[in-house]
C-alpha cells in the first residue's frame, strides 16, 4: 500500500509518512507500526553527531542527529536529515554552510544538550569558528564543514546533501555510538 501525501510545503512529495490509521495509531503507509519500525531501526548502531550552523541573525543553532552518512568521495558529499517539524529546520534550510560535529565517546553530555529543548544549547560547550562562521564543537572525533548543496523531502524529514569543503579528525580516537535506544562505546574484543 502506498499513499500519496503531497502537501503545500512539499507538493512534489509522494512519500511514506507516518499517518494515523482508523484507530488513531500512527502507521507508515506500509502498515508497519511507527514505534516498531523505530525500535527495529535502532538495531543499527550509528555514530552521534551535532549539526551546527548560524541563523540569519547570527545566532548559533545546533541539533543532535544520528542520520549522518557518506554519499560520495568525488565530489565529496554527505547527507543527513531533520524532522520537518523541527523548530531549527528553517535555519538549516537557508544556511549557506553547516558543520557535522562527530561526537567523541566522552561527549554524551553534548549530545544530550543539543537534543534538549533548552534554549541555551551551547552553554558550557567549547566552540571555535569554521567556514562562514559556523560553530565547531571542540573535542570531537571529527568535523565536516559543508556547503548546503541540495535538500529533498523524505517523508516526515527533510534530507540535506552537503558538499564537504573542509574536514579534520580530532584527538579523540573513539566516537560516541547510539544503539537500541542507548549510548554505547566501542570495544576491541571482536576476536579477530
C-alpha positions as CSV (number, residue, x, y, z in Angstrom):
1,X,0.0,0.0,0.0
2,X,1.4,3.4,-1.0
3,X,-0.1,6.7,-0.1
4,X,0.3,10.0,-1.8
5,X,0.8,12.6,0.8
6,X,1.9,15.7,-1.1
7,X,1.4,18.8,0.9
8,X,1.6,22.6,0.2
9,X,5.0,22.6,1.9
10,X,6.3,19.7,-0.3
11,X,3.9,19.5,-3.3
12,X,6.2,17.1,-5.1
13,X,6.3,14.6,-2.2
14,X,4.9,11.2,-2.7
15,X,6.2,9.6,0.4
16,X,5.8,7.1,3.2
17,X,5.0,9.4,6.1
18,X,3.6,8.1,9.4
19,X,-0.2,8.5,9.2
20,X,-2.9,7.6,11.7
21,X,-5.0,4.5,10.9
22,X,-8.7,4.3,11.7
23,X,-7.9,3.6,15.4
24,X,-5.6,6.6,15.6
25,X,-2.4,4.6,15.8
26,X,0.5,6.0,13.8
27,X,1.4,3.8,10.9
28,X,3.6,4.3,7.9
29,X,1.9,3.6,4.6
30,X,3.4,0.2,4.6
31,X,1.3,-0.5,7.6
32,X,4.2,-1.1,9.9
33,X,3.6,0.5,13.4
34,X,6.0,3.5,13.7
35,X,7.2,2.5,17.2
36,X,8.0,-1.0,16.0
37,X,9.8,0.5,13.0
38,X,11.8,2.9,15.2
39,X,12.8,0.1,17.5
40,X,13.9,-2.1,14.6
41,X,15.9,0.8,13.1
42,X,17.5,1.2,16.5
43,X,19.1,-2.2,15.9
44,X,21.5,-0.4,13.5
45,X,24.3,1.2,15.5
46,X,25.1,4.8,14.5
47,X,27.5,7.5,15.4
48,X,26.2,10.6,17.1
49,X,26.7,14.0,15.5
50,X,25.7,17.5,16.3
51,X,24.9,19.7,13.3
52,X,25.6,23.3,13.7
53,X,25.0,26.4,11.7
54,X,24.2,30.1,12.1
55,X,20.7,31.5,11.8
56,X,20.2,34.6,9.5
57,X,20.5,36.8,12.6
58,X,23.9,35.2,13.5
59,X,22.5,33.1,16.4
60,X,24.3,29.7,16.6
61,X,22.0,26.8,16.0
62,X,22.7,23.1,16.8
63,X,20.8,19.8,16.9
64,X,21.8,16.2,17.7
65,X,21.5,13.9,14.6
66,X,22.2,10.3,14.1
67,X,21.2,10.2,10.4
68,X,24.6,11.3,9.1
69,X,26.1,9.3,6.2
70,X,28.6,9.5,3.4
71,X,27.3,9.8,-0.1
72,X,30.2,10.3,-2.4
73,X,34.0,10.8,-2.4
74,X,34.1,12.6,-5.7
75,X,32.5,15.0,-5.3
76,X,32.8,14.9,-1.5
77,X,29.1,14.7,-0.4
78,X,27.4,13.7,2.9
79,X,23.8,13.5,3.9
80,X,21.7,13.9,7.0
81,X,18.0,14.5,7.7
82,X,16.0,16.7,10.1
83,X,12.3,16.3,11.1
84,X,10.0,18.7,9.2
85,X,8.5,19.8,12.5
86,X,11.9,20.8,14.0
87,X,12.0,24.4,15.2
88,X,15.5,24.5,13.8
89,X,14.6,23.4,10.2
90,X,14.3,26.9,8.8
91,X,17.8,27.9,9.9
92,X,19.3,24.9,8.3
93,X,17.3,25.3,5.1
94,X,18.5,28.8,4.4
95,X,22.1,28.4,5.8
96,X,24.9,28.6,3.2
97,X,27.1,26.3,5.4
98,X,26.8,23.9,8.3
99,X,29.1,21.6,10.2
100,X,28.8,18.0,11.1
101,X,30.5,17.5,14.5
102,X,31.2,13.8,15.1
103,X,30.9,13.4,18.9
104,X,33.6,11.6,20.9
105,X,32.9,8.8,23.3
106,X,33.2,11.2,26.3
107,X,30.7,13.8,24.8
108,X,27.3,12.2,25.7
109,X,26.6,15.3,27.7
110,X,27.0,17.4,24.5
111,X,24.6,15.1,22.6
112,X,22.0,15.4,25.4
113,X,22.4,19.2,25.5
114,X,21.7,19.6,21.8
115,X,18.9,17.1,21.9
116,X,17.1,19.0,24.7
117,X,14.5,21.7,24.3
118,X,16.7,24.1,26.3
119,X,17.3,27.4,24.5
120,X,21.0,27.6,25.7
121,X,22.3,24.5,24.0
122,X,25.8,26.0,23.6
123,X,26.2,26.8,27.3
124,X,29.4,25.2,28.6
125,X,30.3,23.8,25.1
126,X,33.7,25.0,23.8
127,X,33.4,26.2,20.2
128,X,35.5,27.7,17.5
129,X,34.5,29.3,14.3
130,X,34.5,27.4,11.0
131,X,33.6,28.2,7.4
132,X,31.1,31.1,7.1
133,X,31.4,31.5,10.9
134,X,29.7,28.1,11.6
135,X,30.3,26.9,15.2
136,X,32.7,23.9,15.5
137,X,32.4,21.9,18.8
138,X,35.7,21.3,20.5
139,X,36.9,17.8,21.5
140,X,35.0,15.9,18.7
141,X,36.3,12.8,16.9
142,X,35.9,14.6,13.5
143,X,34.4,17.6,11.8
144,X,33.0,18.1,8.3
145,X,32.4,21.7,7.2
146,X,29.9,21.6,4.4
147,X,28.2,23.9,1.8
148,X,24.4,23.4,1.9
149,X,24.2,21.8,-1.6
150,X,20.6,20.5,-2.0
151,X,17.6,19.3,0.0
152,X,15.0,16.7,-0.7
153,X,11.7,15.9,1.0
154,X,11.8,12.5,2.6
155,X,8.5,11.7,4.4
156,X,8.4,13.5,7.7
157,X,12.0,14.6,7.3
158,X,14.0,16.9,5.0
159,X,17.1,15.2,3.6
160,X,20.2,17.5,3.3
161,X,23.1,16.9,0.9
162,X,26.2,18.8,1.9
163,X,29.4,19.3,-0.1
164,X,32.4,18.8,2.2
165,X,34.7,21.8,1.8
166,X,36.9,21.1,4.8
167,X,37.3,18.2,7.3
168,X,39.5,17.2,10.2
169,X,40.0,14.4,12.7
170,X,40.3,15.2,16.4
171,X,42.5,13.7,19.1
172,X,39.6,11.7,20.5
173,X,40.0,8.2,18.9
174,X,36.6,6.7,19.7
175,X,33.3,8.1,18.6
176,X,30.1,8.1,20.6
177,X,27.7,5.3,19.5
178,X,24.0,5.0,19.7
179,X,22.3,1.6,19.6
180,X,18.9,0.2,20.8
181,X,18.0,3.5,22.5
182,X,21.2,3.8,24.5
183,X,24.6,5.4,24.2
184,X,27.4,2.8,23.7
185,X,31.2,2.7,23.4
186,X,33.4,0.7,21.1
187,X,35.1,-2.4,22.4
188,X,38.3,-4.0,21.0
189,X,37.2,-7.6,21.6
190,X,36.0,-8.8,18.2
191,X,38.2,-11.9,18.4
192,X,39.8,-11.4,15.0
